Amino acid sequence: MAIRELSPAEALARLRAGAVLIDVRAEHERALGMAEGARGVVREALEADPAAHLPADRDAEILLICQSGRRSQLAAEALAARGWRNLASVCGGTTAWAEARLPMIRPALDPDFEERYSRHLRLPEVGLAGQRRLEAARVLLIGAGGLGSPAAYYLAAAGVGTLRIADDDVVDRSNLQRQILHAEARIGLPKVQSAAATLAALNPRVRVEAVAERVTGANVERLLEGVDVVVDGADNFPARYLLNDACVKLGKPLVYGAVHRFEGQASVFDAGRRRGQAPCYRCLFPEPPPPEAAPNCAEAGVLGVLPGVVGLLQATEAIKLILGLGEPLAGRLLHFDALTMRFRETRLRPDPECPVCAPGREFPGYIDYARFCAGG
């Protein structure tokens, strides 16, 4: 049978006359607003068991609405095939309903939240529930430099509720080539102070905890307290080994990143929560390379955009971990070569003899990481 189409105004009149209006969109779409008086039933659920959601009288007037009118037409056709006889689809859907300024209901969202995160709210994998998870999340970023800058910028933009940023350095003119949190006018200021100012201007909803300290064995557990994810933006091996060991001990996922000249790496080390299944940083690098084989950016130089690429990969992984989305980089090391614009991947396995993350192994305690990385 041909399905009638009604304008939003006609549908509203029929609704007020006793018709049943069903919004067949997904929950995350309805969270952005729906026609007043409509009942929300996802199309797939409605078609699977219409009797659970519709009047028993097959002649009752049933109106169906979606975002633009296509899904409601298809749902009406499916109901017609199941024996319902008085069906109509709202032409133009909720979009046309809103444009006609007909009454709508919206969830109790403040306007800034709804507008700022509207593109996330439209993603079924994120939606309102996911955005609330981001808002409740706490991320620790070690370093407000080349990697920490893009990671912090996009985590703040995405709506991560609390960013704890630890760095004891000050802004230098040489930083500005790649460290996008900082500006010429802030040269000489603590990097965490500069970072907090930039992020507050971008998204005042985000709380920035600025910690002007270098991560050490004495403060690492305090810095990790209460956080969901740790992002490693450190530029030295002692900090990386320290973060790894603390994250294994405390069961925190560690998002790793590193850059050198024209190449970068990223991974997720989650051995603390997945002993024997996921590797830690020590499984990849049981011992640090000699200092002369791994000069830092100040010594070897780095392409200015490279930390941006790797830092964005780190931010992406952190968001995925918070939301429980997709496949994290745990057990995989992603390599990026900017000169050839190629990515390649190396599979990583947990080391059953790892001194830190091997199953059943007691935490050995923090060591003198500077001496360890110097070969002492």
N, C-alpha and C positions, 0 to 999 in steps of 0.2 A: 504494500500500500504506500501511496505517496504521503510523506510526512509534511504536515502543515508547518509553515514558518510564521512566527509572530514577531512584530516589532517589540522592542522593550516596553513601550508604553502599553501596547495591547496585552503583553504578557503580565504586566503589573495589574491591569484591570481584571484579567482572568484570575490572577492570584487572589485578589481581593474578593472575587466572587466565589472562591472556594476551591480553585484548582490547586494542585500540588506542584511546587517548583523544586526541581532537583538540580543541584550544582554538581556536575560529574567531573570536575577538575580534581587534580591531586591536592593533597592537604597543604603542601607548601604554596600552591597557587591561591588557594582559598584564604590562606593566612594574610594575603595582601588586600583582601576585601572581597565581599560577595554581596549579591543582591539581597536586600532585606526580605526576610520571609522564606528564603531558600533553605533547603536541607542539603547538607554536604554528604554525598555518597560517591566515592571514586568509581569511575565508569566500569572498571574491571569487576569490582565487587557488585555493582548494580546488575551487570549483565550475567554474572555467575549465579546470583540468587535474587532475582527481582522480587519474589514474594516476601523476602525478609525486609524489604525497604518500601514497598508500594502498597496501596490499599488492595484488599482482596477483590474488590469490584473491578473487573477488567474494563468497565466503561467509565471509570473515574477519570477525570481530566488530569493528565500528567504533562507538565511542561518541563523541558530539559534545557539547561544552559551550560555553556563551557566558556572558554575565553573568547573565541571568535565565531563559534557556530558549527564548526565541522564535527567535533567530537560529539556534540549533543545530537546532531543528525544521525550519526552512526549508532549512538546509543538508542535513539528512538527506533531506528530500523531493527535493532536487535530485540527490543521489547515488543515491537509489532509482530515479529516472528514467533514470540512466546505467547501471544494472545491478547496483549493489551491493545485496545482499539481507539482510544481517544488521546492521541499523542500530538505534541507540537514541540518544535525547537525554536529557541529564541535567536532570531537573526542578528548576527554581529556579536552575540554573547555578552559577557560581562564588560568587555571593552565598550560596546555600544551602549550598554546600560549606564555605565559611568559617564560617558560622553553626553547622554541625555539628562544627566543630573538627577537620576531617579534614586530613591533611598537605598543606601548601602550600609552594611555593618562591617566594621574593621576590628581586628584584635586590639587589645590595649597596648599599642605600641606608641612610644612618643614619636613625633614627626621626624625628628633628627635621625633616630634609629632606623625608621622605615625608609627614609630617603637615602641615607648614607649607605646602607647595606642592601639596597633594593636588588642589585644584581646577584648577590649571594642568596637572597630570599627566593629568587626565582629558580635557583638550582635545586632540583629535587634531592640531590646528594647533600646539600647544606640546609636550605630552608630555615625556618625560624628556630627549630631545635638546635641545628648546627651552629647558627649564629649566636645563640645563647651559650653554647659550649665554648665558642671562641671568646665570648665576653667574660666568661668565668675562668678562663685559662690564665696561667702564669708561666711566662717563659723567661729563662735566664740567658742573657747574651754576654759572653765573655769577650770583651773587646768592642770598642766603638770606632773601629778603623775601617779598613777596606772591605772586609767581609761583614762586619757588624753593621756598617752603615746601610747597605741595601736590605739586609735581612731585617733590621729593626724598622726601616721605613715601610716595608711592605707588610710586616706583621702588624704594625700600628694601623696602617690603612685597612687591613683586613678585619680589624676590630678585636685583636687579642687584648684582653682586659688589662693585664699587668705585664709590663716589660721591666725586668730588673737588669740593668746594664752596669757591668763592672769594668772599669778601666782607670788606671792611675796616671795616664799620659795627658798632655795638654796639646791643643791644636797648634800645628806648625804649618807654615805655608806649603811645604812639600807634600802635606797630606791632601791638599785640595784637588789634586789631579785625579783622585779616585775615591776619597772619603766624603760621600755626598751629604752626610749629616751636618757638615761644618761649612763655614763661610769665612771670607776674608776678614770681616769685622770681628770674628771671634778668635783670631790668632792669639795664643797665650792663655786662653781660658781652658779649664779642664774639659776634656772631651765629653765626659758624661753630662756636664752642664750644658754644653753646646747641643748634644744629642737631645736632651730633654726639651730644650727650647724649640728645636726643629719639629720634634714629634708632637708637641703640644699644639703647634700651629697647624699641623696636618690633621690631627684627630684629637680634640680635647677630651673625648670620652675615654681615652687610654690613660692609665696610670703608669707613669714612669718612675721607677725607683733608681735613682742615680747613686751609684756606689763608687766613689773615687778611690778604689783600692785595686792593687794587683792580686790576682788569685794566688793563694799560697795554701800549704797544708794546714795552716792555722785557721784560715777563714773559709775554706772551700765548702765545708758542710753547712756553715751558716748561709753562704750564698745559695746553696742548692735547696735550702729548707723551703718546703711548700710549693716548689715549682713542678710543672708537668713535663717540660721539655727543656733541654739545655742545648744552646747553639754555640758551637766552638768557633769564635772569630779570633782566636789567639794567633800570634805570629811566631811562636817559639815552641820548641819541643818540650821543655819542662812543664809548661802549662797544659799541653795536650795530654801528656802522660798522667799528670795529676788529675785533670778532669775525667779522663777515662777511668782511673781507679776509683774516684769518688762516685761516679755514675754507676759503676758496677756494684759497689758496696751498697749504695742507696736505692738501686733499682730505678734509675732515671734513664730515659733514652737520650743519647748524645748525637746531635747532628753535626757531622764533621765537614770541614771545608779547608782547603789549602790552595795557595796560588804560588807560582814561580815563573817569572818572566812572561811567557806566552801560554802557559799551561796551568790547568787547575784540576782539582779533585773534589769529590763530594761523596759522602756515605752516611749511613746511620748505624751507630753501634748501640745495640740494645741487649747486650749480654746480661745485664743486671736483672732484667725481667724474663730473659729466655736463656737460661744457663744451658749450655750444651747444644743449643739450636742456632743462636746468633753469635757471631764473633764480636770481640771487643777490639779496641785500637791496638792492644798488645799482640793480638793474634795476627794482625797485619804487619806490624813493626815490633817484633820482640825486643829489639834494641834500636836506639836512635842512630842515624847515620853520623859519621864524624862531622864536626862543625864546618870544616872546609868543603864538604860535599853538599851542604844544604845551607847556603847563605840566605839571609833574610832579604826582604824587599829593598831595604836601604842599601844593601851591599850589591845585590844582583840586578835590581830594577824590576819593574813589573808594568805591563801594559795597563793603562789606567782603567779601561772598561772591563778587564778580566775579573777583578773582584766583584764587579756588579753581576756578572753572569753566575759566578759560583755562589755569591750571597743570595741571589734570587732562588737558586736551586735549594739552598738551605732553608729559606723561608717557606718554600713549597713543601718540603719534607716536614717541617715543623707543623704546618697547618694540617697536612695529611695525618700526622700522628695525633693531633688534638681531636680531629673529627673522626678518626678511624676509617679513613678513606683509602682506597687503592692499595697499591703494593709499595711499601716503603723501601728505601735503599738498603735495608738491613741485609747483610750477606752479599752486598754488591758494592763495588767501588767504581764510580763513574769518573772517567777521565775526559777532559775537554782540551782540545788543541785549537787555540784561537787562530793560528796561522793557516791551518788547513780547514778550519770550521768543521771539525769532526769530533764526534763523541764515540767512545768505546767503553766497554764494560768488562770488569774483571770479577769473577765469582770468588767470594771469600768464604772460608769454612772456619768454624771455631776450632781453636787448638786444644785438643784434649789434655795437653800438658801446660796450658797457659797458667802462669803463676798467680793470676788475678781472677779469671772467670771460669776456670775448669769446674765442672759440677762437683759439689761436695767440698771444695777447697775453701778453707777459712781465709778471710781477708788478711793479707800479710801486713797491713799497716802502711801508712804513708812513709815515703823515703825522702832522701835528699835528691830531688829531681834535677836540680841544676848540676850536681856532681854526677848523677847517673847519665845525663845527656852529654856531659863533657868527657865521658869515658872513664870517670874516676871510680 
